């Protein structure tokens, strides 16, 4: 029997939140007939408009016995969807029936509003992170993750990160070989680790008007300094304890994690541009040693810094996914197109 998907949409949903994952599942079905079946559903059956103006025909909300996985998309209409009792009841019923739940982008807010993320780890689009944390403090938000799996519930970051989520679900359902073939046909990397940052300037973007913006800019400009908490607190004219508490409240990161994130981002950019050796980049970015830099890369990006060095044929080298792996079987497409990443 094929693995059955129910994809939930609502007015003003984000088109790519649906089309990205669905393209992955469609490709899997082409490559391995009988692997997947899907239905697009909504609280009110009929044509559902996306935020781009394109409408999509959706069926009524099915009972959880009729599918294996429910996928909730996001988009501008999320705020209204969070207040729709029919959708929230359906999400809760799906979770209570033991079915797998997944969300793309701000669809995680619908899951949170239904109460199924309470005490669970989750992520969402970076621009919705502060709102989710403020409205649903019981959710263990991991704001800089591409996707997060906690039991039977999966959440992903913005827009095209839904493709990464779909590939992860494919791996779980059908095995790595098929998921790798799907990635090759879609001309996307297999695979971006779930722990990779979804946005390289997350701290700066999230706190553009925050009180610590100038301090973070100073840190970024001279990463070679130690930047201990006590030193940062003194520059902010606060006690170390008060500084650490307020910094965490405002940015969602501890001071040490923020500095480590900035160092990793700077080091990755330097390696991808071919600016120097691992040892030199580690020194210039304040890691002290290449081994310490390697541990930080593994912790934050899920891969060692060597894979970001220019000329390795890996991320940062300019090699395309098709160049990095042999082609899979032709599913009968005229020309597979590239998919945007998020």
N, C-alpha and C positions, 0 to 999 in steps of 0.2 A: 504494500500500500504506500502511496506517496505521502510525504510529510505535508500536512495541510496547514496553510497560512491564512489568517484573517487579518487584513490590513485595514486599520481604522482611519478614516478621514473625516473631516469636518469642514465647514465653510472657511475659506481663506487658509487652507493648508498649504504647506510649502511643497511644490511639485517635485523637487529633487529629493526631498525626504522619502517620497514614495518611489519615484522612478529609479533612483540609484540602487537601493536594495532589491527592487523588483527585477532590474536588469540582471543582477547577479543570480537570483533564483531562476529567472527565465533561462539564462545561459546554462545553469546546472541541469535544468530539465531538457535542454537541447542535447547536451553532452551525455546525459544519463537519463533517458526517457523513463518516466515513472518515479522520479526522485522527489518532485514537488508538485503541489497543486495550490492554487490561491484564489481568494475572493476578496474584493474590495468592499468594505461595509461602512455604514454610517448610521447615525441615530435616526435619520429620515432618509429612506431609500429614494433613489432618483439621481438627478444630476447635482453634483456637489462642486461648486466653483473653487478653484485654487486661487492663491493670492496673485498669480500671474494672469488670471482671467480665464484660463482654460478650464472647462468643466470635465468632470469624470463621472461615469455612471457607477453608482454604488448600490449594493443590496442591503437588506435590513440586517440588524444586529443578530448574529446567529447564537445559538446556545453553545456553551463551551464543549459539549460532547461532539460537535461537528468539526473541530479543528484541533491542531496540536500546538500552534504558536500564534499569539496575537501580537501584531506589530502596530504600535501607535505612532503616527507621524507627528511632526510639529508644524509651526508656522505662525503667521500673524493671528490666526483664529484661535490660538491656544487659550487665550484669556477667557473667551466665551465658552470654549469646550470644558474648561475647568469648572464651570458653574452649571454644566448640563447634567442633571441627576441621572438621565438615561445612560450617558457615557460612563459616569463614575460607577453606577451599579454594575454595568457590564464588565468594567475592568476588575472590580472587586469579585464578581462572580467567577471570572476567568482565573483569578489568583486562587480563590477558594477551591476551585475544581482541580487544582494542581497543574493547570496548563502553563506553558512557558509564556512569559510576558517580555516584550522588548519595546524600546522606544528609540526614536531618532530625534536629535535636536531637542527642542522645547517640549516634545511629547512627554518627556520625563516629568514635566509639571502636571500633566494630566494624571500620571501614575501617582505622584505625590498627593494630589488633591483627593484621589480615591483612597489614600491611606495605605497603599501597598508598599511604599518605600520606607515606612517608619522603621528606624533602626538599621536600615540597609545602606550599603555603599552604592553610590550612583554618581552619574555625571550628566552634563547638559551642555548646550551651547555656551561659550564663554560669556556672551553678553547677558545671559539669563542667570548666571551663577549667583550673583549678589541677591537677586530677587528670590531665587529658590531658597537660599540660605536664610534669608530674613523671614520668609513666610512659612518655611517648613524646617525649623531648626533641628527636628528629630531625624532628618535625613543626613547620613554621613557623606556629605558631598566631597567628591574628589574632582575639583574644578578643572584641573589641567590634564585629564585623561581623555583619550580618544573614545574608548569604550570601557565599561565596567561590568563585570559579571558577579552577581551575588545570588547564589542559589539558582532558582528558576527565573530570576529577573535580570534582564540585560538592559543597559542604557548606553547611549552613545552621544557624542558631541555633535557639533553643528553640521547640518546639510550633508555634504558628501562623506562625512565620517560614517554615515549609514552604510556605505559600501564596505568599509572595514568591519562594521558590525555584521553585515550579511556574510562576509567571508569567514568570520569567526564562527557564526552559526552553521554555515556550510561545513566547516571542518568538524564541528561537533556532531552534526547529523550524518554526513556522508563520507567523512574522511578527508585527510589532507590532500590526497592526490587530485580529487575532483575540485576542491577549492583552489588549488594551485592552477589547474587548467582554466577555471573560470577567470581567475585574475589575469592570466595570460591573454585570454580572448578579449577581456575588457581593457587591456593595456593599462593595468594598474599594478602597483607593487604588491607582492605577497611576501610578507605581510608587514604592515606598520604595527609595531607593538602597541598593545592597549595603553601602556604607560607613557607613550610618547606625547610630548606636549602638543595640545591642539592648536596653540597659537604662540609664536615665538616671542611675542612681546606682551605676554599675558599680564604681568605685573604693571607695566607702564600703561597699557590700555585700560585696565580695570581701575586704575587709580589716577587718571589723568588730572583730576582736580583735588586729589587727596593731599593731606598735610605732609606726607612722606615722599611726595613726588620729587622734590628737589634733592632730598637725601639719597634716594635711589639713583638719581641722575649722577650724583657725585660718586657713588659706589661704582656705577657702570663705567665712569670715565677713568677710574684708577683701580682696576680689579686686583692689581698686584699687592695692595695693602692688606693687612690681616682682617680688617672690618669686624672686629669682635663686638659683641652686643654692648659691652660697656662703652666702647668707643663711639658706636652709633648713637647710643643713648645720650652721651655727653654732647654730641653735635646737635641732637634734637632738644637739648636742654631738659632732659627728663632723667629720672632715676632708672637704672637698668630694668628693674622689675615692672615699673609702670610703663616704660617704653615697650617692653616685650608684650605686655598685655594689650596695649592700645594698637600696636602694630599688627598683632594677630587679628584683632577685631576688625580693623580697617581693610587689611589686604587679604586675609584668609590664610596667610603664611606666617610662620615664625621668622624672625630676622635671619637666623642661620639658613633656613631653607630658601629665603628670598635671595640671599647672597650666593648660595650654591646654584640656584636657578640662573641667575645673571651670569655667573662664571661659565656654566655649561653652555648657555646660549652663545656667549662670546667665543668660547672655544670651538663650538661646532661651526660657527661662521668662519673662523680663522682656518680650520682644517679644510672646509669645503672650498675655500678660495685658494688653498695651497700656500698659506702665509708662512708655514714653518713646520718643523718636525713636531712629533708628539711631545718631546721633552721641552722644546722651546715654547710651545703653546701652553703647556701646563704651567710653566714658570710665569709667562706673561699674564695668564689669567688668574693667577693667585692660588693654584692648587698645591704648589710646592713640589709635587712629584707626578710623574706620568701615571703611577699606580693609583694615587689618590684621585686623579682625573678619571681614570678608567672606572673606578668604583662609583663615582658620581654619575657618569654617563649610563652605566648599567642601571643605577637606581632610578634615574629620571627619564632616560630615553629608551631603556631596554636593550641597548646595543653598545658595544665598545667604541671608543673614539676612532679606532683604526678603520672602521667601516665608513667614516665620514671624510677620510683623507682623500684628497683629489687624486684621481688616477687609479683608484682601486676597483673601478667598475661597479661600485656600490653607491648608496645614496650620497649625493654630493659630487660624484664623479662625472655627472652628465650622461651616464648610461641610462638608456630607457629600459623598462621592464622586459620588452621584447628582446633587447640585446643581452640582458642578464640571464635569460633562461631560454631553453629550446622551445619552439612553438608546440602547442598542444594540437589535438585533432581539430580539423576544420568543421565547425558546426553548420556550415552552409551559408555563412554571411558573405556579403560582397566584400566588405572591408570593415573590420572592427574599428570603431572610433575610440578615441581616448576619452576618459571620464575625468572631470575636474575633481580635485582633491580638496579637503577641508581641514 
